[in-house]
């Protein structure tokens, strides 16, 4: 079974886990949003000028 009891350190461990999860989720969301912006910019640039000009 999973033992999640941190004893006297729980007040430090659980917030650290929470902050870490929040930071990782924020970084992942920012990466996805940036990829969408880059994709939209690429599409805009590709349609702005025909290839070969």
mmCIF entry with sequence, helices, sheets and N, C-alpha, C, O atoms, coordinates in Angstrom:
data_MODEL
# 
_entry.id   MODEL 
# 
_entity.id                         1 
_entity.type                       polymer 
_entity.pdbx_number_of_molecules   1 
# 
_entity_poly.entity_id                      1 
_entity_poly.type                           'polypeptide(L)' 
_entity_poly.nstd_linkage                   no 
_entity_poly.nstd_monomer                   no 
_entity_poly.pdbx_seq_one_letter_code       
;(UNK)(UNK)(UNK)(UNK)(UNK)(UNK)(UNK)(UNK)(UNK)(UNK)(UNK)(UNK)(UNK)(UNK)(UNK)(UNK)
(UNK)(UNK)(UNK)(UNK)(UNK)(UNK)(UNK)(UNK)(UNK)(UNK)(UNK)(UNK)(UNK)(UNK)(UNK)(UNK)
(UNK)(UNK)(UNK)(UNK)(UNK)(UNK)(UNK)(UNK)(UNK)(UNK)(UNK)(UNK)(UNK)(UNK)(UNK)(UNK)
(UNK)(UNK)(UNK)(UNK)(UNK)
;
_entity_poly.pdbx_seq_one_letter_code_can   XXXXXXXXXXXXXXXXXXXXXXXXXXXXXXXXXXXXXXXXXXXXXXXXXXXXX 
_entity_poly.pdbx_strand_id                 A 
# 
loop_
_entity_poly_seq.entity_id 
_entity_poly_seq.num 
_entity_poly_seq.mon_id 
_entity_poly_seq.hetero 
1 1  UNK n 
1 2  UNK n 
1 3  UNK n 
1 4  UNK n 
1 5  UNK n 
1 6  UNK n 
1 7  UNK n 
1 8  UNK n 
1 9  UNK n 
1 10 UNK n 
1 11 UNK n 
1 12 UNK n 
1 13 UNK n 
1 14 UNK n 
1 15 UNK n 
1 16 UNK n 
1 17 UNK n 
1 18 UNK n 
1 19 UNK n 
1 20 UNK n 
1 21 UNK n 
1 22 UNK n 
1 23 UNK n 
1 24 UNK n 
1 25 UNK n 
1 26 UNK n 
1 27 UNK n 
1 28 UNK n 
1 29 UNK n 
1 30 UNK n 
1 31 UNK n 
1 32 UNK n 
1 33 UNK n 
1 34 UNK n 
1 35 UNK n 
1 36 UNK n 
1 37 UNK n 
1 38 UNK n 
1 39 UNK n 
1 40 UNK n 
1 41 UNK n 
1 42 UNK n 
1 43 UNK n 
1 44 UNK n 
1 45 UNK n 
1 46 UNK n 
1 47 UNK n 
1 48 UNK n 
1 49 UNK n 
1 50 UNK n 
1 51 UNK n 
1 52 UNK n 
1 53 UNK n 
# 
_struct_asym.id          A 
_struct_asym.entity_id   1 
# 
loop_
_struct_conf.conf_type_id 
_struct_conf.id 
_struct_conf.pdbx_PDB_helix_id 
_struct_conf.beg_label_comp_id 
_struct_conf.beg_label_asym_id 
_struct_conf.beg_label_seq_id 
_struct_conf.pdbx_beg_PDB_ins_code 
_struct_conf.end_label_comp_id 
_struct_conf.end_label_asym_id 
_struct_conf.end_label_seq_id 
_struct_conf.pdbx_end_PDB_ins_code 
_struct_conf.beg_auth_comp_id 
_struct_conf.beg_auth_asym_id 
_struct_conf.beg_auth_seq_id 
_struct_conf.end_auth_comp_id 
_struct_conf.end_auth_asym_id 
_struct_conf.end_auth_seq_id 
_struct_conf.pdbx_PDB_helix_class 
_struct_conf.details 
_struct_conf.pdbx_PDB_helix_length 
HELX_P HELX_P1 AA1 UNK A 7  ? UNK A 9  ? UNK A 7  UNK A 9  5 ? 3  
HELX_P HELX_P2 AA2 UNK A 10 ? UNK A 48 ? UNK A 10 UNK A 48 1 ? 39 
# 
_struct_conf_type.id          HELX_P 
_struct_conf_type.criteria    ? 
_struct_conf_type.reference   ? 
# 
loop_
_atom_site.group_PDB 
_atom_site.id 
_atom_site.type_symbol 
_atom_site.label_atom_id 
_atom_site.label_alt_id 
_atom_site.label_comp_id 
_atom_site.label_asym_id 
_atom_site.label_entity_id 
_atom_site.label_seq_id 
_atom_site.pdbx_PDB_ins_code 
_atom_site.Cartn_x 
_atom_site.Cartn_y 
_atom_site.Cartn_z 
_atom_site.occupancy 
_atom_site.B_iso_or_equiv 
_atom_site.pdbx_formal_charge 
_atom_site.auth_seq_id 
_atom_site.auth_comp_id 
_atom_site.auth_asym_id 
_atom_site.auth_atom_id 
_atom_site.pdbx_PDB_model_num 
ATOM 1   N N  . UNK A 1 1  ? 0.848  -1.182 0.000   1.00 0.00 ? 1  UNK A N  1 
ATOM 2   C CA . UNK A 1 1  ? 0.000  0.000  0.000   1.00 0.00 ? 1  UNK A CA 1 
ATOM 3   C C  . UNK A 1 1  ? 0.888  1.238  0.000   1.00 0.00 ? 1  UNK A C  1 
ATOM 4   O O  . UNK A 1 1  ? 2.029  1.197  0.460   1.00 0.00 ? 1  UNK A O  1 
ATOM 5   N N  . UNK A 1 2  ? 0.370  2.303  -0.503  1.00 0.00 ? 2  UNK A N  1 
ATOM 6   C CA . UNK A 1 2  ? 1.085  3.569  -0.605  1.00 0.00 ? 2  UNK A CA 1 
ATOM 7   C C  . UNK A 1 2  ? 1.061  4.291  0.736   1.00 0.00 ? 2  UNK A C  1 
ATOM 8   O O  . UNK A 1 2  ? -0.010 4.556  1.281   1.00 0.00 ? 2  UNK A O  1 
ATOM 9   N N  . UNK A 1 3  ? 2.234  4.607  1.265   1.00 0.00 ? 3  UNK A N  1 
ATOM 10  C CA . UNK A 1 3  ? 2.335  5.286  2.563   1.00 0.00 ? 3  UNK A CA 1 
ATOM 11  C C  . UNK A 1 3  ? 2.590  6.769  2.316   1.00 0.00 ? 3  UNK A C  1 
ATOM 12  O O  . UNK A 1 3  ? 3.693  7.152  1.928   1.00 0.00 ? 3  UNK A O  1 
ATOM 13  N N  . UNK A 1 4  ? 1.578  7.604  2.539   1.00 0.00 ? 4  UNK A N  1 
ATOM 14  C CA . UNK A 1 4  ? 1.685  9.031  2.290   1.00 0.00 ? 4  UNK A CA 1 
ATOM 15  C C  . UNK A 1 4  ? 1.857  9.851  3.568   1.00 0.00 ? 4  UNK A C  1 
ATOM 16  O O  . UNK A 1 4  ? 1.800  11.080 3.524   1.00 0.00 ? 4  UNK A O  1 
ATOM 17  N N  . UNK A 1 5  ? 2.063  9.191  4.693   1.00 0.00 ? 5  UNK A N  1 
ATOM 18  C CA . UNK A 1 5  ? 2.238  9.890  5.960   1.00 0.00 ? 5  UNK A CA 1 
ATOM 19  C C  . UNK A 1 5  ? 3.669  10.427 6.034   1.00 0.00 ? 5  UNK A C  1 
ATOM 20  O O  . UNK A 1 5  ? 4.631  9.659  6.027   1.00 0.00 ? 5  UNK A O  1 
ATOM 21  N N  . UNK A 1 6  ? 3.793  11.725 6.104   1.00 0.00 ? 6  UNK A N  1 
ATOM 22  C CA . UNK A 1 6  ? 5.107  12.357 6.151   1.00 0.00 ? 6  UNK A CA 1 
ATOM 23  C C  . UNK A 1 6  ? 5.507  12.750 7.570   1.00 0.00 ? 6  UNK A C  1 
ATOM 24  O O  . UNK A 1 6  ? 6.580  13.315 7.782   1.00 0.00 ? 6  UNK A O  1 
ATOM 25  N N  . UNK A 1 7  ? 4.655  12.455 8.526   1.00 0.00 ? 7  UNK A N  1 
ATOM 26  C CA . UNK A 1 7  ? 4.976  12.772 9.918   1.00 0.00 ? 7  UNK A CA 1 
ATOM 27  C C  . UNK A 1 7  ? 5.117  14.266 10.141  1.00 0.00 ? 7  UNK A C  1 
ATOM 28  O O  . UNK A 1 7  ? 4.325  15.064 9.641   1.00 0.00 ? 7  UNK A O  1 
ATOM 29  N N  . UNK A 1 8  ? 6.134  14.626 10.895  1.00 0.00 ? 8  UNK A N  1 
ATOM 30  C CA . UNK A 1 8  ? 6.317  16.038 11.243  1.00 0.00 ? 8  UNK A CA 1 
ATOM 31  C C  . UNK A 1 8  ? 6.781  16.883 10.061  1.00 0.00 ? 8  UNK A C  1 
ATOM 32  O O  . UNK A 1 8  ? 6.785  18.111 10.150  1.00 0.00 ? 8  UNK A O  1 
ATOM 33  N N  . UNK A 1 9  ? 7.168  16.251 8.960   1.00 0.00 ? 9  UNK A N  1 
ATOM 34  C CA . UNK A 1 9  ? 7.632  16.986 7.779   1.00 0.00 ? 9  UNK A CA 1 
ATOM 35  C C  . UNK A 1 9  ? 6.524  17.275 6.774   1.00 0.00 ? 9  UNK A C  1 
ATOM 36  O O  . UNK A 1 9  ? 6.769  17.915 5.751   1.00 0.00 ? 9  UNK A O  1 
ATOM 37  N N  . UNK A 1 10 ? 5.315  16.813 7.050   1.00 0.00 ? 10 UNK A N  1 
ATOM 38  C CA . UNK A 1 10 ? 4.204  16.969 6.108   1.00 0.00 ? 10 UNK A CA 1 
ATOM 39  C C  . UNK A 1 10 ? 3.938  18.432 5.774   1.00 0.00 ? 10 UNK A C  1 
ATOM 40  O O  . UNK A 1 10 ? 3.583  18.750 4.639   1.00 0.00 ? 10 UNK A O  1 
ATOM 41  N N  . UNK A 1 11 ? 4.105  19.326 6.745   1.00 0.00 ? 11 UNK A N  1 
ATOM 42  C CA . UNK A 1 11 ? 3.850  20.747 6.517   1.00 0.00 ? 11 UNK A CA 1 
ATOM 43  C C  . UNK A 1 11 ? 4.821  21.335 5.490   1.00 0.00 ? 11 UNK A C  1 
ATOM 44  O O  . UNK A 1 11 ? 4.534  22.382 4.909   1.00 0.00 ? 11 UNK A O  1 
ATOM 45  N N  . UNK A 1 12 ? 5.941  20.696 5.259   1.00 0.00 ? 12 UNK A N  1 
ATOM 46  C CA . UNK A 1 12 ? 6.915  21.174 4.281   1.00 0.00 ? 12 UNK A CA 1 
ATOM 47  C C  . UNK A 1 12 ? 6.860  20.374 2.981   1.00 0.00 ? 12 UNK A C  1 
ATOM 48  O O  . UNK A 1 12 ? 7.024  20.929 1.895   1.00 0.00 ? 12 UNK A O  1 
ATOM 49  N N  . UNK A 1 13 ? 6.628  19.071 3.100   1.00 0.00 ? 13 UNK A N  1 
ATOM 50  C CA . UNK A 1 13 ? 6.666  18.194 1.927   1.00 0.00 ? 13 UNK A CA 1 
ATOM 51  C C  . UNK A 1 13 ? 5.465  18.413 1.011   1.00 0.00 ? 13 UNK A C  1 
ATOM 52  O O  . UNK A 1 13 ? 5.642  18.571 -0.197  1.00 0.00 ? 13 UNK A O  1 
ATOM 53  N N  . UNK A 1 14 ? 4.248  18.426 1.556   1.00 0.00 ? 14 UNK A N  1 
ATOM 54  C CA . UNK A 1 14 ? 3.067  18.546 0.714   1.00 0.00 ? 14 UNK A CA 1 
ATOM 55  C C  . UNK A 1 14 ? 2.987  19.877 -0.024  1.00 0.00 ? 14 UNK A C  1 
ATOM 56  O O  . UNK A 1 14 ? 2.650  19.880 -1.209  1.00 0.00 ? 14 UNK A O  1 
ATOM 57  N N  . UNK A 1 15 ? 3.275  20.996 0.608   1.00 0.00 ? 15 UNK A N  1 
ATOM 58  C CA . UNK A 1 15 ? 3.298  22.243 -0.176  1.00 0.00 ? 15 UNK A CA 1 
ATOM 59  C C  . UNK A 1 15 ? 4.376  22.232 -1.263  1.00 0.00 ? 15 UNK A C  1 
ATOM 60  O O  . UNK A 1 15 ? 4.171  22.783 -2.345  1.00 0.00 ? 15 UNK A O  1 
ATOM 61  N N  . UNK A 1 16 ? 5.514  21.611 -0.981  1.00 0.00 ? 16 UNK A N  1 
ATOM 62  C CA . UNK A 1 16 ? 6.568  21.528 -1.989  1.00 0.00 ? 16 UNK A CA 1 
ATOM 63  C C  . UNK A 1 16 ? 6.086  20.717 -3.191  1.00 0.00 ? 16 UNK A C  1 
ATOM 64  O O  . UNK A 1 16 ? 6.337  21.093 -4.336  1.00 0.00 ? 16 UNK A O  1 
ATOM 65  N N  . UNK A 1 17 ? 5.397  19.611 -2.933  1.00 0.00 ? 17 UNK A N  1 
ATOM 66  C CA . UNK A 1 17 ? 4.834  18.810 -4.028  1.00 0.00 ? 17 UNK A CA 1 
ATOM 67  C C  . UNK A 1 17 ? 3.815  19.635 -4.808  1.00 0.00 ? 17 UNK A C  1 
ATOM 68  O O  . UNK A 1 17 ? 3.813  19.616 -6.039  1.00 0.00 ? 17 UNK A O  1 
ATOM 69  N N  . UNK A 1 18 ? 2.957  20.355 -4.104  1.00 0.00 ? 18 UNK A N  1 
ATOM 70  C CA . UNK A 1 18 ? 1.934  21.172 -4.750  1.00 0.00 ? 18 UNK A CA 1 
ATOM 71  C C  . UNK A 1 18 ? 2.531  22.269 -5.613  1.00 0.00 ? 18 UNK A C  1 
ATOM 72  O O  . UNK A 1 18 ? 2.091  22.483 -6.742  1.00 0.00 ? 18 UNK A O  1 
ATOM 73  N N  . UNK A 1 19 ? 3.529  22.964 -5.088  1.00 0.00 ? 19 UNK A N  1 
ATOM 74  C CA . UNK A 1 19 ? 4.183  24.030 -5.851  1.00 0.00 ? 19 UNK A CA 1 
ATOM 75  C C  . UNK A 1 19 ? 4.875  23.445 -7.074  1.00 0.00 ? 19 UNK A C  1 
ATOM 76  O O  . UNK A 1 19 ? 4.807  24.021 -8.160  1.00 0.00 ? 19 UNK A O  1 
ATOM 77  N N  . UNK A 1 20 ? 5.533  22.317 -6.907  1.00 0.00 ? 20 UNK A N  1 
ATOM 78  C CA . UNK A 1 20 ? 6.207  21.668 -8.034  1.00 0.00 ? 20 UNK A CA 1 
ATOM 79  C C  . UNK A 1 20 ? 5.212  21.274 -9.117  1.00 0.00 ? 20 UNK A C  1 
ATOM 80  O O  . UNK A 1 20 ? 5.471  21.483 -10.303 1.00 0.00 ? 20 UNK A O  1 
ATOM 81  N N  . UNK A 1 21 ? 4.085  20.710 -8.725  1.00 0.00 ? 21 UNK A N  1 
ATOM 82  C CA . UNK A 1 21 ? 3.058  20.312 -9.694  1.00 0.00 ? 21 UNK A CA 1 
ATOM 83  C C  . UNK A 1 21 ? 2.500  21.540 -10.412 1.00 0.00 ? 21 UNK A C  1 
ATOM 84  O O  . UNK A 1 21 ? 2.264  21.498 -11.619 1.00 0.00 ? 21 UNK A O  1 
ATOM 85  N N  . UNK A 1 22 ? 2.291  22.624 -9.681  1.00 0.00 ? 22 UNK A N  1 
ATOM 86  C CA . UNK A 1 22 ? 1.783  23.857 -10.277 1.00 0.00 ? 22 UNK A CA 1 
ATOM 87  C C  . UNK A 1 22 ? 2.778  24.429 -11.286 1.00 0.00 ? 22 UNK A C  1 
ATOM 88  O O  . UNK A 1 22 ? 2.384  24.860 -12.370 1.00 0.00 ? 22 UNK A O  1 
ATOM 89  N N  . UNK A 1 23 ? 4.050  24.435 -10.939 1.00 0.00 ? 23 UNK A N  1 
ATOM 90  C CA . UNK A 1 23 ? 5.081  24.951 -11.844 1.00 0.00 ? 23 UNK A CA 1 
ATOM 91  C C  . UNK A 1 23 ? 5.163  24.086 -13.103 1.00 0.00 ? 23 UNK A C  1 
ATOM 92  O O  . UNK A 1 23 ? 5.238  24.620 -14.210 1.00 0.00 ? 23 UNK A O  1 
ATOM 93  N N  . UNK A 1 24 ? 5.151  22.776 -12.952 1.00 0.00 ? 24 UNK A N  1 
ATOM 94  C CA . UNK A 1 24 ? 5.217  21.885 -14.117 1.00 0.00 ? 24 UNK A CA 1 
ATOM 95  C C  . UNK A 1 24 ? 3.997  22.048 -15.017 1.00 0.00 ? 24 UNK A C  1 
ATOM 96  O O  . UNK A 1 24 ? 4.129  22.050 -16.241 1.00 0.00 ? 24 UNK A O  1 
ATOM 97  N N  . UNK A 1 25 ? 2.815  22.185 -14.427 1.00 0.00 ? 25 UNK A N  1 
ATOM 98  C CA . UNK A 1 25 ? 1.600  22.382 -15.219 1.00 0.00 ? 25 UNK A CA 1 
ATOM 99  C C  . UNK A 1 25 ? 1.654  23.710 -15.961 1.00 0.00 ? 25 UNK A C  1 
ATOM 100 O O  . UNK A 1 25 ? 1.243  23.790 -17.118 1.00 0.00 ? 25 UNK A O  1 
ATOM 101 N N  . UNK A 1 26 ? 2.157  24.750 -15.308 1.00 0.00 ? 26 UNK A N  1 
ATOM 102 C CA . UNK A 1 26 ? 2.286  26.058 -15.949 1.00 0.00 ? 26 UNK A CA 1 
ATOM 103 C C  . UNK A 1 26 ? 3.264  26.001 -17.117 1.00 0.00 ? 26 UNK A C  1 
ATOM 104 O O  . UNK A 1 26 ? 2.989  26.551 -18.184 1.00 0.00 ? 26 UNK A O  1 
ATOM 105 N N  . UNK A 1 27 ? 4.392  25.346 -16.925 1.00 0.00 ? 27 UNK A N  1 
ATOM 106 C CA . UNK A 1 27 ? 5.369  25.225 -17.997 1.00 0.00 ? 27 UNK A CA 1 
ATOM 107 C C  . UNK A 1 27 ? 4.805  24.446 -19.184 1.00 0.00 ? 27 UNK A C  1 
ATOM 108 O O  . UNK A 1 27 ? 5.037  24.814 -20.336 1.00 0.00 ? 27 UNK A O  1 
ATOM 109 N N  . UNK A 1 28 ? 4.076  23.386 -18.910 1.00 0.00 ? 28 UNK A N  1 
ATOM 110 C CA . UNK A 1 28 ? 3.478  22.596 -19.982 1.00 0.00 ? 28 UNK A CA 1 
ATOM 111 C C  . UNK A 1 28 ? 2.441  23.420 -20.743 1.00 0.00 ? 28 UNK A C  1 
ATOM 112 O O  . UNK A 1 28 ? 2.393  23.369 -21.972 1.00 0.00 ? 28 UNK A O  1 
ATOM 113 N N  . UNK A 1 29 ? 1.616  24.173 -20.028 1.00 0.00 ? 29 UNK A N  1 
ATOM 114 C CA . UNK A 1 29 ? 0.599  25.009 -20.670 1.00 0.00 ? 29 UNK A CA 1 
ATOM 115 C C  . UNK A 1 29 ? 1.248  26.096 -21.525 1.00 0.00 ? 29 UNK A C  1 
ATOM 116 O O  . UNK A 1 29 ? 0.800  26.363 -22.640 1.00 0.00 ? 29 UNK A O  1 
ATOM 117 N N  . UNK A 1 30 ? 2.294  26.716 -21.008 1.00 0.00 ? 30 UNK A N  1 
ATOM 118 C CA . UNK A 1 30 ? 2.993  27.749 -21.784 1.00 0.00 ? 30 UNK A CA 1 
ATOM 119 C C  . UNK A 1 30 ? 3.625  27.168 -23.044 1.00 0.00 ? 30 UNK A C  1 
ATOM 120 O O  . UNK A 1 30 ? 3.624  27.816 -24.090 1.00 0.00 ? 30 UNK A O  1 
ATOM 121 N N  . UNK A 1 31 ? 4.161  25.962 -22.957 1.00 0.00 ? 31 UNK A N  1 
ATOM 122 C CA . UNK A 1 31 ? 4.760  25.316 -24.126 1.00 0.00 ? 31 UNK A CA 1 
ATOM 123 C C  . UNK A 1 31 ? 3.700  25.023 -25.187 1.00 0.00 ? 31 UNK A C  1 
ATOM 124 O O  . UNK A 1 31 ? 3.940  25.226 -26.377 1.00 0.00 ? 31 UNK A O  1 
ATOM 125 N N  . UNK A 1 32 ? 2.543  24.554 -24.766 1.00 0.00 ? 32 UNK A N  1 
ATOM 126 C CA . UNK A 1 32 ? 1.460  24.260 -25.710 1.00 0.00 ? 32 UNK A CA 1 
ATOM 127 C C  . UNK A 1 32 ? 0.980  25.549 -26.373 1.00 0.00 ? 32 UNK A C  1 
ATOM 128 O O  . UNK A 1 32 ? 0.775  25.582 -27.586 1.00 0.00 ? 32 UNK A O  1 
ATOM 129 N N  . UNK A 1 33 ? 0.803  26.600 -25.593 1.00 0.00 ? 33 UNK A N  1 
ATOM 130 C CA . UNK A 1 33 ? 0.359  27.876 -26.153 1.00 0.00 ? 33 UNK A CA 1 
ATOM 131 C C  . UNK A 1 33 ? 1.397  28.456 -27.119 1.00 0.00 ? 33 UNK A C  1 
ATOM 132 O O  . UNK A 1 33 ? 1.039  28.992 -28.168 1.00 0.00 ? 33 UNK A O  1 
ATOM 133 N N  . UNK A 1 34 ? 2.654  28.351 -26.771 1.00 0.00 ? 34 UNK A N  1 
ATOM 134 C CA . UNK A 1 34 ? 3.716  28.848 -27.651 1.00 0.00 ? 34 UNK A CA 1 
ATOM 135 C C  . UNK A 1 34 ? 3.734  28.058 -28.960 1.00 0.00 ? 34 UNK A C  1 
ATOM 136 O O  . UNK A 1 34 ? 3.900  28.641 -30.032 1.00 0.00 ? 34 UNK A O  1 
ATOM 137 N N  . UNK A 1 35 ? 3.565  26.756 -28.882 1.00 0.00 ? 35 UNK A N  1 
ATOM 138 C CA . UNK A 1 35 ? 3.543  25.925 -30.092 1.00 0.00 ? 35 UNK A CA 1 
ATOM 139 C C  . UNK A 1 35 ? 2.379  26.317 -30.989 1.00 0.00 ? 35 UNK A C  1 
ATOM 140 O O  . UNK A 1 35 ? 2.525  26.347 -32.210 1.00 0.00 ? 35 UNK A O  1 
ATOM 141 N N  . UNK A 1 36 ? 1.235  26.616 -30.407 1.00 0.00 ? 36 UNK A N  1 
ATOM 142 C CA . UNK A 1 36 ? 0.088  27.052 -31.199 1.00 0.00 ? 36 UNK A CA 1 
ATOM 143 C C  . UNK A 1 36 ? 0.368  28.384 -31.883 1.00 0.00 ? 36 UNK A C  1 
ATOM 144 O O  . UNK A 1 36 ? 0.026  28.573 -33.051 1.00 0.00 ? 36 UNK A O  1 
ATOM 145 N N  . UNK A 1 37 ? 0.991  29.307 -31.153 1.00 0.00 ? 37 UNK A N  1 
ATOM 146 C CA . UNK A 1 37 ? 1.333  30.603 -31.743 1.00 0.00 ? 37 UNK A CA 1 
ATOM 147 C C  . UNK A 1 37 ? 2.332  30.435 -32.881 1.00 0.00 ? 37 UNK A C  1 
ATOM 148 O O  . UNK A 1 37 ? 2.189  31.059 -33.932 1.00 0.00 ? 37 UNK A O  1 
ATOM 149 N N  . UNK A 1 38 ? 3.344  29.592 -32.676 1.00 0.00 ? 38 UNK A N  1 
ATOM 150 C CA . UNK A 1 38 ? 4.349  29.356 -33.715 1.00 0.00 ? 38 UNK A CA 1 
ATOM 151 C C  . UNK A 1 38 ? 3.717  28.734 -34.955 1.00 0.00 ? 38 UNK A C  1 
ATOM 152 O O  . UNK A 1 38 ? 4.045  29.099 -36.084 1.00 0.00 ? 38 UNK A O  1 
ATOM 153 N N  . UNK A 1 39 ? 2.811  27.794 -34.729 1.00 0.00 ? 39 UNK A N  1 
ATOM 154 C CA . UNK A 1 39 ? 2.136  27.132 -35.852 1.00 0.00 ? 39 UNK A CA 1 
ATOM 155 C C  . UNK A 1 39 ? 1.297  28.151 -36.635 1.00 0.00 ? 39 UNK A C  1 
ATOM 156 O O  . UNK A 1 39 ? 1.295  28.144 -37.866 1.00 0.00 ? 39 UNK A O  1 
ATOM 157 N N  . UNK A 1 40 ? 0.588  29.022 -35.915 1.00 0.00 ? 40 UNK A N  1 
ATOM 158 C CA . UNK A 1 40 ? -0.223 30.045 -36.573 1.00 0.00 ? 40 UNK A CA 1 
ATOM 159 C C  . UNK A 1 40 ? 0.667  31.029 -37.333 1.00 0.00 ? 40 UNK A C  1 
ATOM 160 O O  . UNK A 1 40 ? 0.321  31.440 -38.440 1.00 0.00 ? 40 UNK A O  1 
ATOM 161 N N  . UNK A 1 41 ? 1.788  31.404 -36.762 1.00 0.00 ? 41 UNK A N  1 
ATOM 162 C CA . UNK A 1 41 ? 2.716  32.312 -37.434 1.00 0.00 ? 41 UNK A CA 1 
ATOM 163 C C  . UNK A 1 41 ? 3.307  31.664 -38.685 1.00 0.00 ? 41 UNK A C  1 
ATOM 164 O O  . UNK A 1 41 ? 3.437  32.319 -39.719 1.00 0.00 ? 41 UNK A O  1 
ATOM 165 N N  . UNK A 1 42 ? 3.660  30.400 -38.599 1.00 0.00 ? 42 UNK A N  1 
ATOM 166 C CA . UNK A 1 42 ? 4.178  29.688 -39.761 1.00 0.00 ? 42 UNK A CA 1 
ATOM 167 C C  . UNK A 1 42 ? 3.139  29.637 -40.871 1.00 0.00 ? 42 UNK A C  1 
ATOM 168 O O  . UNK A 1 42 ? 3.452  29.876 -42.038 1.00 0.00 ? 42 UNK A O  1 
ATOM 169 N N  . UNK A 1 43 ? 1.910  29.327 -40.503 1.00 0.00 ? 43 UNK A N  1 
ATOM 170 C CA . UNK A 1 43 ? 0.838  29.280 -41.497 1.00 0.00 ? 43 UNK A CA 1 
ATOM 171 C C  . UNK A 1 43 ? 0.642  30.649 -42.136 1.00 0.00 ? 43 UNK A C  1 
ATOM 172 O O  . UNK A 1 43 ? 0.454  30.745 -43.349 1.00 0.00 ? 43 UNK A O  1 
ATOM 173 N N  . UNK A 1 44 ? 0.685  31.705 -41.335 1.00 0.00 ? 44 UNK A N  1 
ATOM 174 C CA . UNK A 1 44 ? 0.537  33.053 -41.854 1.00 0.00 ? 44 UNK A CA 1 
ATOM 175 C C  . UNK A 1 44 ? 1.675  33.394 -42.824 1.00 0.00 ? 44 UNK A C  1 
ATOM 176 O O  . UNK A 1 44 ? 1.438  33.963 -43.890 1.00 0.00 ? 44 UNK A O  1 
ATOM 177 N N  . UNK A 1 45 ? 2.885  33.049 -42.456 1.00 0.00 ? 45 UNK A N  1 
ATOM 178 C CA . UNK A 1 45 ? 4.031  33.333 -43.314 1.00 0.00 ? 45 UNK A CA 1 
ATOM 179 C C  . UNK A 1 45 ? 4.000  32.525 -44.613 1.00 0.00 ? 45 UNK A C  1 
ATOM 180 O O  . UNK A 1 45 ? 4.385  33.024 -45.670 1.00 0.00 ? 45 UNK A O  1 
ATOM 181 N N  . UNK A 1 46 ? 3.541  31.275 -44.525 1.00 0.00 ? 46 UNK A N  1 
ATOM 182 C CA . UNK A 1 46 ? 3.476  30.429 -45.718 1.00 0.00 ? 46 UNK A CA 1 
ATOM 183 C C  . UNK A 1 46 ? 2.413  30.913 -46.692 1.00 0.00 ? 46 UNK A C  1 
ATOM 184 O O  . UNK A 1 46 ? 2.582  30.770 -47.903 1.00 0.00 ? 46 UNK A O  1 
ATOM 185 N N  . UNK A 1 47 ? 1.336  31.473 -46.200 1.00 0.00 ? 47 UNK A N  1 
ATOM 186 C CA . UNK A 1 47 ? 0.269  31.943 -47.076 1.00 0.00 ? 47 UNK A CA 1 
ATOM 187 C C  . UNK A 1 47 ? 0.483  33.391 -47.521 1.00 0.00 ? 47 UNK A C  1 
ATOM 188 O O  . UNK A 1 47 ? -0.183 33.852 -48.449 1.00 0.00 ? 47 UNK A O  1 
ATOM 189 N N  . UNK A 1 48 ? 1.386  34.104 -46.885 1.00 0.00 ? 48 UNK A N  1 
ATOM 190 C CA . UNK A 1 48 ? 1.611  35.507 -47.227 1.00 0.00 ? 48 UNK A CA 1 
ATOM 191 C C  . UNK A 1 48 ? 2.344  35.661 -48.552 1.00 0.00 ? 48 UNK A C  1 
ATOM 192 O O  . UNK A 1 48 ? 2.086  36.609 -49.294 1.00 0.00 ? 48 UNK A O  1 
ATOM 193 N N  . UNK A 1 49 ? 3.242  34.756 -48.854 1.00 0.00 ? 49 UNK A N  1 
ATOM 194 C CA . UNK A 1 49 ? 4.037  34.878 -50.070 1.00 0.00 ? 49 UNK A CA 1 
ATOM 195 C C  . UNK A 1 49 ? 4.180  33.506 -50.710 1.00 0.00 ? 49 UNK A C  1 
ATOM 196 O O  . UNK A 1 49 ? 4.588  32.555 -50.043 1.00 0.00 ? 49 UNK A O  1 
ATOM 197 N N  . UNK A 1 50 ? 3.859  33.390 -51.956 1.00 0.00 ? 50 UNK A N  1 
ATOM 198 C CA . UNK A 1 50 ? 4.007  32.085 -52.632 1.00 0.00 ? 50 UNK A CA 1 
ATOM 199 C C  . UNK A 1 50 ? 5.471  31.647 -52.680 1.00 0.00 ? 50 UNK A C  1 
ATOM 200 O O  . UNK A 1 50 ? 6.379  32.475 -52.746 1.00 0.00 ? 50 UNK A O  1 
ATOM 201 N N  . UNK A 1 51 ? 5.678  30.351 -52.645 1.00 0.00 ? 51 UNK A N  1 
ATOM 202 C CA . UNK A 1 51 ? 7.034  29.791 -52.713 1.00 0.00 ? 51 UNK A CA 1 
ATOM 203 C C  . UNK A 1 51 ? 7.582  30.016 -54.111 1.00 0.00 ? 51 UNK A C  1 
ATOM 204 O O  . UNK A 1 51 ? 6.874  29.828 -55.101 1.00 0.00 ? 51 UNK A O  1 
ATOM 205 N N  . UNK A 1 52 ? 8.849  30.419 -54.192 1.00 0.00 ? 52 UNK A N  1 
ATOM 206 C CA . UNK A 1 52 ? 9.498  30.604 -55.471 1.00 0.00 ? 52 UNK A CA 1 
ATOM 207 C C  . UNK A 1 52 ? 9.627  32.062 -55.860 1.00 0.00 ? 52 UNK A C  1 
ATOM 208 O O  . UNK A 1 52 ? 10.220 32.361 -56.896 1.00 0.00 ? 52 UNK A O  1 
ATOM 209 N N  . UNK A 1 53 ? 9.105  32.962 -55.086 1.00 0.00 ? 53 UNK A N  1 
ATOM 210 C CA . UNK A 1 53 ? 9.245  34.405 -55.378 1.00 0.00 ? 53 UNK A CA 1 
ATOM 211 C C  . UNK A 1 53 ? 10.502 34.960 -54.808 1.00 0.00 ? 53 UNK A C  1 
ATOM 212 O O  . UNK A 1 53 ? 10.776 36.151 -54.959 1.00 0.00 ? 53 UNK A O  1 
# 
